[in-house]
Amino acid sequence: MSNLSVQDKEKVKVSLSVNGRGVEGEAEPRKLLSDFIRDDLSLTGTHVGCEHGVCGSCTVLYNGKAVRSCLMFAVQANGAEIQTVEGLAEDGEQHPLQQSFTECHGLQCGFCTPGILMSSVEMLNSGEEPTRQEIKEMLSGHLCRCTGYTGIIEAIEKVCKPNECKEGEN
């Protein structure tokens, strides 16, 4: 066994805030943040699809910015504030984006939804009112195989802009 293999097996202490709660754990230096969130913290709303940062299903907020948790090591998040889809609801009430996705038929299988919600929250938190084109550009980093994106775009617009769902409008 080489020294590199032994070194990779050594665990490192990781302390961070997840959904407003301080957590500590130990992770091997090569453990992905997505795996730490899912396996060590049992927060399975963060999905893992491609493991290459392409599909966007593993998106979380890292210090308020949307990042692909499959492209980060858990040790890189030490000291950071992480928000996952589980942290969107407050006092048992869904986040407005979650409600809007249901109302505007923005989800089907739901696999891509957590990542899209987290990127949408970043957009919403910016305080800007995004155009439809800006929403589409944000969504270009997320793969959805079920909905065709129309309901997703409408759901985001409904929360980011003061309008209603518009069936069939692109």
C-alpha positions, -999 to +999 in steps of 0.1 A: +000+000+000+015+034-010+016+064+013-009+082-010-035+055-004-030+056+034-031+094+034-064+094+013-080+072+040-073+096+068-103+116+078-104+154+083-127+172+106-153+193+088-174+219+106-200+239+087-235+253+088-262+234+069-296+249+067-288+272+095-276+244+119-240+239+129-228+204+120-195+186+124-182+154+109-152+137+095-146+131+058-118+116+038-101+144+018-115+131-015-151+128-003-174+149-024-196+175-007-227+159-023-218+125-007-211+142+027-245+159+025-263+127+015-244+100+034-231+117+065-259+142+071-288+121+057-301+150+036-311+131+005-328+160-013-295+169-029-295+145-058-265+131-076-270+126-113-240+128-136-212+134-110-196+157-136-213+190-128-234+189-160-269+180-149-272+204-119-292+181-097-267+184-069-268+222-067-267+237-033-261+272-020-225+277-007-223+310+012-253+321-008-240+311-043-253+282-063-226+255-067-224+219-079-218+199-048-205+170-069-176+191-079-165+201-044-148+182-017-165+182+017-132+196+033-134+226+009-167+235+026-152+236+060-165+268+077-190+275+050-228+280+051-246+254+030-283+255+021-299+224+007-335+220-006-344+207+028-336+242+042-361+260+020-393+253+040-398+274+071-420+265+101-435+236+080-444+260+052-431+254+017-409+281+002-428+302-024-408+286-052-418+251-040-455+261-040-451+277-074-435+246-089-466+227-078-491+253-090-474+258-124-467+221-131-430+227-129-421+192-118-428+156-129-404+130-116-387+156-094-351+145-099-339+178-112-361+199-090-339+204-059-310+217-080-333+240-100-349+253-069-315+261-053-303+280-084-337+298-085-333+308-049-299+324-057-316+343-085-345+353-062-321+364-035-303+387-059-332+412-056-333+416-093-364+408-114-350+384-140-362+384-176-375+352-192-342+350-211-322+353-178-343+325-163-336+304-194-299+311-192-299+300-155-318+268-164-293+260-192-271+245-164-299+221-154-311+190-173-347+181-170-359+151-190-396+153-181-412+188-182-398+206-213-390+236-190-422+256-197-438+249-163-404+255-146-400+289-162-435+299-154-430+288-117-399+309-114-415+338-131-445+336-108-422+341-077-396+365-093-422+386-110-457+396-099-476+376-125-496+343-127-488+311-146-494+315-183-503+282-198-485+275-231-464+307-233-428+303-241 
